[in-house]
Amino acid sequence: MRKIILDLAVSLDGFIEGANGEIDWCVFDDEVAAELNTFIQGIDAVLYGRVSYELFGHYQPGADRPEAERDFYGKVNTLTKYVFSSTLEKVAGSAILIKDSISERVQEIKQQAGKDIWLFGGGGLITTFVNLNLIDEYRIGVHPVVLGAGIPLFKNIQQRVNLRLIRTKHFRSGLAGLYYQPVRNQI
């Protein structure tokens, strides 16, 4: 069965975006690009909330960004995209809209043949997936910056989620990769 993998950047103080929605603090050097390119080879679908899809569903970094970042997002833009929204009636491009029955629809997607699935976000969709116990792996890149304000990684979580550390990776830039799996069926 395919896995749902939450993979995203977070500041040391727990924010996924700055106070004005900025993500310019995210390290994206050759070492990070190599890790992300290995990750993307193992996935073939991306899950977005409405706002994240509108902002990043077709994102292509500008010429001022590193070539490795432009290449990575070029690959992301070739993947199957699912957009979760209760307000949209349709989505642009070839993305698949999911309006309701999230748990059931995600289980159907996981049963399909294919590679793993990237839970891109945003914050509201991450909260929903945590609360529905739909995440199979957490891959959190803790970036060496304190933002002081912004959108937190986790909010409105309804129950404790125990995790087991399966791997760590230290990057030259100071970024720390933390890789966890949920501990399920604990008695």
Summary of the structure (lengths in Angstrom):
residues: 187
radius of gyration: 16.0
end to end distance: 24.4
largest distance: 52.3
contacts: 537
relative contact order: 0.26
helix: 26%
strand: 30%
